[in-house]
Amino acid sequence: MNANIIRPTPEPTLRRLPAYHRVLQRLLDRGRTVVSCTHIAEDLGLDSTQVRKDLAATGIIGKPKVGYAVPALIDSIETYLGWKNVTDAFVIGAGHLGGALLGYDGFKAYGLNILSAFDNDPAKIGTTIYGKDVLPMDKLPDLVERMHVGIGILTVRAASAHEVADIMVMAGIKAIWNFTQVKLQVAPSIIVENMDLSASLAVLSRKLAERNEVSVSPVIPL
């Protein structure tokens, strides 16, 4: 057996690590320098054993009965998730959502640098959004190759999602951050992360409705 084989990180772990990072950043801002798995777990309502396993995936080792140095743990998570390495990306679709993403500076904190947008609409091509150029789709393959861009952020209308995704893949995009409601059919070698805004809104709306139902329920005397 090859001891150098890199085992893929379980997706649930990858999704929890940013939450740990937020907790740690808050603690650091308050002057806290040491933290335990139990503290992180209690803050997020998780099991401390799970937190310990997740953190171990980053390669850091805590001290028994002491825990982790907060700055070192933040650094370990950021390095493991690739947030210290700037990754360039293109936005495909310069509509309202695409434009909003172009203007969001928060991505820089996570190592994502959006270079420009692409669109087929003549009214948008040649314009700039938050200082980023909107380019025609036919320039995508050349720029992906020359600039070594691997991530494409898909924000087009659902009716065009499959067609545009195919163009992105043929252009050399290796990972698609999909903001459409369409389940993309691409080669297994292409990484797809779906950002389902409708599902998130459904959860939010239902939880609000349930809370409202509880607040107006009549009290039945015993």
C-alpha positions in Angstrom: 0.0 0.0 0.0 1.3 3.5 -0.9 1.5 5.5 2.2 1.6 8.8 0.2 -1.9 8.4 -1.2 -3.9 11.5 -0.4 -7.3 10.5 0.9 -10.1 12.8 -0.2 -11.7 14.8 2.7 -15.3 13.9 3.4 -17.6 16.6 2.1 -19.3 17.2 5.5 -15.9 18.0 7.0 -15.2 20.5 4.3 -18.6 22.2 4.9 -18.0 22.4 8.7 -14.5 23.8 8.6 -15.6 27.3 7.5 -18.0 27.4 10.5 -15.1 26.5 12.8 -13.1 29.3 11.2 -15.8 31.8 11.9 -15.9 30.8 15.6 -12.1 31.0 15.9 -12.0 34.4 14.2 -14.6 35.7 16.7 -12.5 34.4 19.6 -9.3 35.9 18.2 -11.0 39.3 17.9 -12.0 39.0 21.6 -8.4 38.3 22.6 -8.8 34.5 23.1 -5.6 32.7 22.3 -6.4 29.0 23.2 -9.5 27.0 22.4 -10.7 23.4 22.9 -12.8 21.2 20.7 -15.5 21.3 23.4 -15.7 25.0 23.2 -16.1 25.0 19.4 -18.6 22.2 19.6 -20.7 23.9 22.2 -20.7 27.1 20.1 -22.0 25.3 17.0 -24.1 22.6 18.7 -21.9 19.8 17.5 -20.2 16.8 19.0 -16.7 17.5 20.3 -15.4 14.2 18.9 -16.6 15.2 15.4 -14.9 18.6 15.7 -11.6 16.9 16.8 -11.8 14.6 13.7 -12.5 17.5 11.4 -9.6 19.6 12.7 -7.3 16.6 12.4 -7.9 16.5 8.7 -6.0 19.8 8.4 -3.0 18.3 10.0 -2.9 20.2 13.2 -2.5 18.5 16.6 -3.9 20.0 19.8 -2.2 19.7 23.2 -4.0 17.3 25.7 -5.9 19.2 28.4 -5.0 22.5 26.7 -6.4 22.6 23.2 -5.3 24.6 20.2 -3.6 27.9 19.8 -6.3 30.0 18.1 -4.0 31.7 15.5 -2.3 28.4 14.6 -5.7 26.7 14.1 -7.0 29.6 11.9 -3.8 29.3 9.8 -4.2 25.5 9.5 -7.8 25.7 8.3 -7.1 28.5 5.9 -4.1 26.7 4.4 -6.0 23.4 4.2 -8.9 25.0 2.4 -6.6 26.8 0.0 -7.7 30.3 1.2 -4.1 31.4 1.3 -3.6 30.6 -2.4 -5.4 33.1 -4.7 -7.6 31.3 -7.1 -8.8 33.1 -10.2 -12.3 32.7 -11.5 -14.7 34.0 -14.3 -18.4 34.8 -13.9 -20.5 33.5 -16.7 -23.6 35.6 -17.0 -23.5 39.3 -16.2 -27.1 39.7 -15.0 -28.2 40.9 -11.6 -26.8 38.0 -9.7 -23.6 37.8 -11.7 -23.1 41.6 -11.3 -23.6 41.3 -7.5 -21.0 38.6 -7.3 -18.6 40.7 -9.2 -19.0 43.5 -6.6 -18.6 41.3 -3.6 -15.2 42.0 -2.0 -15.6 39.3 0.6 -14.4 36.6 -1.7 -10.9 37.9 -1.4 -10.7 36.7 2.2 -11.2 33.2 0.9 -8.7 33.3 -1.8 -11.1 33.8 -4.7 -10.3 36.5 -7.3 -13.0 37.1 -9.9 -11.2 38.5 -13.0 -14.1 39.3 -15.3 -17.5 38.3 -16.6 -18.7 36.8 -19.9 -22.1 37.2 -21.6 -23.8 36.9 -25.0 -25.9 40.1 -24.6 -24.6 42.8 -26.9 -25.9 45.4 -24.5 -23.6 44.1 -21.7 -20.5 43.2 -23.7 -17.9 45.9 -23.4 -19.3 47.4 -20.2 -17.7 47.2 -16.8 -19.3 46.1 -13.5 -17.5 47.1 -10.3 -14.4 47.6 -12.5 -14.6 44.1 -14.1 -14.9 43.8 -17.9 -17.9 42.0 -19.4 -16.5 40.0 -22.4 -18.1 38.0 -25.2 -18.5 34.3 -24.7 -16.3 33.5 -27.7 -13.3 34.9 -25.9 -13.7 32.4 -23.0 -11.6 29.5 -24.3 -8.6 31.7 -25.1 -8.6 33.5 -21.8 -9.1 30.3 -19.8 -6.0 28.8 -21.4 -3.9 31.9 -21.3 -4.8 32.9 -17.7 -5.0 29.3 -16.4 -8.4 29.9 -14.9 -10.1 26.8 -13.5 -13.2 28.0 -11.8 -16.3 29.3 -13.6 -19.2 30.8 -11.7 -22.4 30.1 -13.6 -25.2 32.6 -13.1 -27.2 32.4 -16.4 -30.9 31.7 -16.8 -32.0 28.1 -16.2 -33.0 27.6 -19.9 -29.4 28.3 -20.9 -27.6 26.5 -18.1 -26.8 23.2 -19.9 -25.6 24.9 -23.1 -23.4 27.4 -21.3 -22.0 24.7 -18.9 -20.9 22.7 -22.0 -19.2 25.7 -23.4 -17.4 26.3 -20.1 -16.2 22.7 -20.0 -15.0 22.8 -23.6 -13.2 26.1 -22.8 -11.2 24.3 -20.1 -13.1 25.2 -16.9 -12.4 22.4 -14.4 -14.8 23.5 -11.6 -18.3 25.1 -11.8 -19.9 27.0 -9.0 -23.5 26.6 -10.2 -25.9 29.3 -9.1 -28.7 28.1 -11.4 -31.5 25.7 -10.3 -30.5 23.2 -13.0 -28.7 19.9 -12.2 -25.8 20.0 -14.6 -24.9 16.9 -16.6 -21.1 17.1 -17.1 -18.2 14.7 -17.1 -17.3 13.1 -13.8 -13.9 14.9 -14.0 -15.6 18.3 -13.7 -16.2 19.5 -10.1 -19.7 21.0 -9.6 -20.8 22.8 -6.5 -24.5 23.8 -6.5 -25.6 26.9 -4.7 -29.4 26.3 -4.4 -30.8 29.6 -3.3 -34.4 28.3 -3.6 -33.7 25.4 -1.2 -32.1 27.8 1.3 -35.1 30.1 1.1 -37.5 27.2 1.5 -35.8 26.2 4.8 -35.9 29.8 6.0 -39.5 30.3 5.1 -40.7 27.1 6.6 -38.9 27.7 9.9 -40.4 31.2 10.1 -43.9 29.8 9.4 -43.4 27.1 12.1 -42.2 29.7 14.6 -45.2 31.9 13.8 -47.6 28.9 14.2 -46.1 28.3 17.7 -46.4 31.9 18.7 -50.1 32.1 17.9 -51.2 28.7 19.1 -53.9 29.1 21.8 -53.0 27.9 25.3 -55.3 25.1 26.2 -55.9 24.9 30.0 -55.5 21.6 31.6 
